[in-house]
Amino acid sequence: MIIAVNEHASPYYESIEFDVTTATTDYDVDSNQATFLSVIGPGSVYNKHPTEIIIRTNNTITVKFNTTGNHAITITASDSPLAWRGEVKNIFISNASGNTAAVKIIALP
């Protein structure tokens, strides 16, 4: 049995919780959530963008990473949580579910 050990694990993370009302298109997490990229991001405690994002929701939403021009990824309550790896500079969320969506995001270096 092989066990991998991450010797470079970071003690830093961000946890953000907020609601996205129905009929919202491309909600800009960086502009609307002051704590996003406050610990992990350029000029913060950990001076690099997050490279792993975990998103939970109680209603169907779509997310786009980094720009509104990227393809949308649909997350339903039953798909939740979604784990994403890759440099993340911003998140854009749309909600056409007919209900307010409670969103929880964990960002890791």
C-alpha positions as CSV (number, residue, x, y, z in Angstrom):
1,M,0.0,0.0,0.0
2,I,1.3,3.5,-1.0
3,I,0.3,6.5,1.1
4,A,0.9,9.9,-0.3
5,V,1.9,12.6,2.1
6,N,1.6,16.3,1.1
7,E,4.6,18.0,2.7
8,H,3.5,21.4,1.4
9,A,0.0,21.5,2.9
10,S,-1.1,25.0,3.6
11,P,-2.9,26.0,6.8
12,Y,-4.9,28.6,4.8
13,Y,-8.4,28.3,3.4
14,E,-11.5,30.5,2.8
15,S,-15.0,29.6,3.7
16,I,-17.8,31.8,2.2
17,E,-21.5,31.4,2.6
18,F,-24.1,33.6,0.8
19,D,-27.5,33.5,-1.0
20,V,-28.0,34.0,-4.7
21,T,-31.6,35.0,-5.5
22,T,-33.5,33.4,-8.4
23,A,-33.2,35.2,-11.8
24,T,-29.6,36.2,-11.0
25,T,-27.1,36.0,-13.9
26,D,-23.3,36.0,-13.6
27,Y,-23.2,37.0,-9.9
28,D,-19.6,38.2,-9.5
29,V,-18.3,36.5,-6.3
30,D,-15.1,38.6,-6.2
31,S,-17.0,41.9,-6.4
32,N,-19.9,41.0,-4.1
33,Q,-18.2,38.9,-1.4
34,A,-15.5,40.9,0.4
35,T,-14.0,37.7,2.0
36,F,-13.4,36.0,-1.3
37,L,-9.6,36.2,-2.1
38,S,-9.0,37.9,1.2
39,V,-6.8,35.1,2.6
40,I,-5.9,33.3,-0.6
41,G,-5.1,35.6,-3.5
42,P,-2.6,38.2,-4.7
43,G,-1.7,40.7,-2.0
44,S,-3.2,38.5,0.8
45,V,-1.8,36.2,3.4
46,Y,-1.3,33.4,0.8
47,N,-0.1,35.3,-2.2
48,K,-1.5,33.0,-4.9
49,H,-4.9,32.4,-6.4
50,P,-6.8,29.3,-5.1
51,T,-6.2,26.1,-7.0
52,E,-9.0,24.1,-5.5
53,I,-12.7,25.2,-5.0
54,I,-15.5,23.2,-3.4
55,I,-19.0,24.5,-4.0
56,R,-22.2,23.3,-2.2
57,T,-25.7,24.5,-3.0
58,N,-29.3,23.6,-2.0
59,N,-30.8,24.6,-5.4
60,T,-29.6,24.3,-9.0
61,I,-27.1,26.9,-10.1
62,T,-24.6,27.3,-12.8
63,V,-21.0,28.5,-12.3
64,K,-18.3,29.8,-14.5
65,F,-14.7,30.1,-13.4
66,N,-12.5,33.1,-14.1
67,T,-14.6,34.8,-16.9
68,T,-18.2,35.1,-17.9
69,G,-17.2,33.8,-21.3
70,N,-16.3,30.4,-20.1
71,H,-18.8,27.4,-20.3
72,A,-21.3,27.1,-17.5
73,I,-21.1,24.1,-15.2
74,T,-24.5,23.1,-13.7
75,I,-24.6,22.1,-10.0
76,T,-27.8,20.6,-8.6
77,A,-28.5,20.0,-4.9
78,S,-27.9,16.3,-5.6
79,D,-24.6,17.0,-7.5
80,S,-23.4,19.1,-4.6
81,P,-20.6,19.4,-3.7
82,L,-18.7,20.2,-6.8
83,A,-14.9,20.1,-6.5
84,W,-12.9,22.0,-9.1
85,R,-9.1,22.1,-9.5
86,G,-7.2,24.8,-11.4
87,E,-6.3,28.4,-10.8
88,V,-9.4,30.4,-9.8
89,K,-9.4,34.2,-10.1
90,N,-13.2,34.6,-9.9
91,I,-16.5,32.7,-9.9
92,F,-19.7,33.8,-11.6
93,I,-22.9,32.2,-10.5
94,S,-26.3,32.2,-12.2
95,N,-29.6,31.0,-10.6
96,A,-32.7,30.2,-12.6
97,S,-34.0,27.6,-10.2
98,G,-37.1,29.6,-9.1
99,N,-35.8,29.7,-5.5
100,T,-33.0,31.4,-3.7
101,A,-29.9,29.2,-3.6
102,A,-27.8,29.0,-0.5
103,V,-24.2,28.7,-1.7
104,K,-21.1,27.6,0.3
105,I,-17.7,27.9,-1.2
106,I,-14.4,26.6,0.2
107,A,-11.2,27.8,-1.5
108,L,-7.9,26.1,-1.0
109,P,-4.4,27.1,-2.1
